[in-house]
Amino acid sequence: MTYSPLEKRTLAKGFGVMMGEMIFGLNGPWLFHGFGLNIPEAAAVGWLVGAAVGYECVDAWLRMRRRRRDRSSVPDRLGAVQHHGA
């Protein structure tokens, strides 16, 4: 099955959300207990923060990758320059 670029980006962002939820959600009680939260509240805050961090990390990675790919290389630019000789 072939995925379109939009589907690939959506799957990658979903994977980032899932990984962020797993990492921050499991470590939420340890990370957020200093704010006076009990274990379920700290896990919920960790889950929300992890989802946001995971999404943003993958989104930033995809943007950098797309920007790098959209840039033209130096030989392409030099080939596009027309020289007018006499």
Beta strands, then each sheet from edge to edge (+ up, - down):
end
